Amino acid sequence: MAMEPYSEHAAATYKLSVSDDWLRRRQDLALPVLPPTTPEARHYFFSKIREFASATGKINYDMFTQQWNQSANGVTRFYVTTEVLRAYAKTWEKMNNVKASKELISDKLEMIQKSREIFAASHSPFPTFLIGSSSSAQPSRGVIDLGESQSIPPSLSTELAISHPLIPSIPPSSSQATELAISHPLIAPIQQLPSSHSSDAISDTQDDEGIR
């Protein structure tokens, strides 16, 4: 994959940081194997990947890796492997899919942007009735303003309506009437109303006297 092994000459040629120098010594390479982390490395990747893509869309990662490592300088780009480029290519595919999707719905995205600007109304002042204080008493309907000298009309009630339930009166029984007469002698005992049978008997007697 066109990687130069580690040597004193390589160490003198490529001046690296302490961490990168430790890594290349562990890997026994002139430069450490690192993914594209710098802006220059990412730009190089996206500009060169199209050159190694065939007509069917398949990418020759072996040739791409060799050219990458041959031009690595130890400053903006380090060594890579085919596995590193394959993993990083997923980002490129995702960006292409996003770009293609935006192109398909570009007219809808433009309409959404216009709608956002219309509803934002950045050039219009905020309504004063939403930010100012109230200037009239609420509610403004159904209220009669009365002066100090005016009296309240009789049609308007200033007291709360109180409902009094109708409680039916139940005549006391004979035993209760006796107890009431004993405990309260001044109260006359309540006479029970004649039953239907008694009223029929009285009416029959009156009819007999009329015949006589």
C-alpha positions in Angstrom: 0.0 0.0 0.0 3.0 2.3 -0.6 3.9 2.7 3.0 7.5 3.4 4.0 8.8 1.6 7.1 10.0 3.4 10.1 13.7 4.5 10.1 15.9 7.2 11.5 15.9 8.8 8.1 12.1 8.9 8.1 12.0 10.2 11.7 14.3 13.0 10.6 12.3 13.7 7.5 8.9 13.8 9.0 8.8 15.9 12.2 5.7 14.8 14.2 4.2 15.5 17.5 5.0 13.2 20.5 1.7 11.3 20.2 2.0 10.8 16.4 5.7 9.8 16.8 4.8 7.2 19.4 2.0 5.8 17.2 4.3 5.4 14.1 6.9 3.7 16.2 4.2 1.3 17.4 3.0 0.7 13.8 6.7 0.6 12.5 5.9 3.1 9.8 7.4 6.3 8.6 4.0 8.0 9.2 1.1 6.8 11.4 -2.1 5.5 10.0 -4.8 8.0 10.7 -8.2 8.8 9.1 -8.8 12.1 7.2 -9.0 14.5 10.2 -7.7 17.7 8.7 -9.7 19.9 6.3 -7.0 19.4 3.6 -7.3 15.6 3.9 -11.1 15.7 3.7 -10.9 18.0 0.7 -8.4 15.6 -1.0 -10.6 12.7 -0.3 -13.7 14.2 -1.9 -11.8 15.6 -4.8 -10.1 12.3 -5.7 -12.8 9.7 -4.9 -14.6 10.4 -8.2 -11.4 9.6 -10.1 -11.3 6.1 -8.8 -15.1 5.4 -9.2 -16.0 3.3 -12.2 -18.9 3.7 -14.5 -20.9 1.3 -12.3 -20.2 3.4 -9.2 -17.7 0.9 -7.7 -14.6 2.5 -6.2 -11.1 1.0 -6.5 -9.9 1.5 -3.0 -6.6 -0.2 -3.5 -5.4 2.3 -6.2 -6.9 5.1 -4.1 -4.9 4.0 -1.0 -1.6 3.8 -3.0 -1.9 7.3 -4.4 -2.9 8.7 -1.0 0.1 7.2 0.8 2.6 8.2 -2.0 1.5 11.8 -1.6 1.3 11.8 2.2 3.4 14.6 3.8 3.0 14.1 7.5 1.5 17.5 8.0 -2.0 17.6 6.4 -2.2 13.9 5.4 -0.9 10.7 6.9 -1.0 7.1 5.8 -4.4 5.3 5.4 -5.6 1.8 4.7 -8.3 0.5 2.4 -10.5 -0.1 5.5 -10.1 3.5 6.6 -11.1 4.8 3.1 -14.1 2.4 2.9 -15.4 3.6 6.3 -14.9 7.3 5.4 -16.5 6.8 2.0 -19.8 6.2 3.8 -19.8 9.9 4.7 -19.3 10.8 1.0 -22.3 8.6 0.0 -24.5 10.1 2.7 -23.6 13.6 1.5 -24.4 12.7 -2.1 -27.8 11.3 -1.0 -28.6 14.4 0.9 -27.6 16.6 -2.0 -29.7 14.6 -4.5 -32.7 14.7 -2.2 -32.4 18.5 -1.9 -32.3 18.8 -5.7 -35.5 16.7 -6.0 -37.4 18.9 -3.6 -35.7 22.2 -4.3 -39.0 23.9 -5.2 -40.7 22.7 -2.0 -37.8 23.8 0.1 -38.0 27.3 -1.5 -41.7 27.4 -0.7 -41.0 26.5 2.9 -38.5 29.2 3.2 -40.9 31.8 1.7 -43.6 30.7 4.1 -41.2 31.0 7.1 -40.3 34.6 6.0 -44.0 35.5 5.7 -45.0 34.2 9.1 -41.9 35.7 10.7 -43.0 39.2 9.4 -39.6 40.7 10.4 -40.5 44.0 8.7 -43.8 44.4 10.5 -44.1 45.8 14.1 -45.6 43.6 16.7 -49.3 44.4 17.5 -49.6 47.0 20.2 -52.7 45.3 21.7 -50.5 42.3 22.6 -47.6 44.2 24.2 -49.4 47.2 25.7 -51.5 47.5 28.8 -55.3 47.3 28.8 -57.1 50.6 28.3 -60.7 49.5 29.1 -62.3 47.5 31.8 -63.2 43.9 30.9 -65.7 42.7 30.1 -66.9 45.6 28.0 -70.3 44.2 27.2 -73.3 43.6 29.5 -72.1 46.2 32.0 -74.1 49.3 33.1 -72.1 52.3 34.2 -73.9 54.0 37.2 -72.9 57.3 38.7 -72.7 58.0 42.4 -76.0 59.9 42.3 -77.9 57.2 40.4 -79.7 54.5 42.1 -79.7 50.9 41.1 -82.8 50.0 39.0 -85.2 47.6 40.8 -84.9 45.2 37.8 -81.2 44.6 38.7 -80.7 42.5 41.8 -77.6 43.1 43.9 -78.1 40.1 46.1 -77.3 36.5 45.3 -80.3 34.3 44.4 -80.9 31.7 47.1 -83.2 28.8 46.3 -85.4 27.4 49.0 -86.4 23.8 48.4 -90.1 23.0 48.9 -90.3 20.5 51.8 -93.7 18.7 51.8 -95.5 18.6 55.2 -96.3 15.1 56.5 -99.3 14.9 59.0 -98.3 13.2 62.3 -99.6 9.8 63.2 -102.0 9.2 66.0 -99.3 8.3 68.5 -97.3 11.4 67.6 -100.4 13.6 67.9 -101.0 12.2 71.4 -97.4 12.9 72.5 -97.7 16.4 71.0 -100.9 17.1 72.9 -99.4 16.0 76.2 -96.1 18.0 75.8 -97.9 21.0 74.4 -101.4 21.3 75.8 -102.1 24.7 74.2 -101.8 23.2 70.7 -105.0 21.7 69.6 -104.7 18.1 68.4 -104.7 17.7 64.7 -107.8 15.9 63.5 -107.3 13.3 60.8 -109.1 13.8 57.6 -111.9 11.3 57.1 -111.1 8.4 54.9 -112.9 7.7 51.7 -115.1 5.1 53.3 -116.4 7.7 55.9 -117.2 10.2 53.2 -119.2 7.6 51.3 -121.2 6.8 54.4 -122.0 10.4 55.1 -123.2 10.9 51.5 -125.4 7.9 51.7 -127.0 9.1 55.0 -127.7 12.5 53.4 -129.4 10.9 50.4 -131.7 8.8 52.7 -132.7 12.0 54.6 -133.5 13.7 51.3 -135.8 10.9 50.2 -137.7 11.0 53.5 
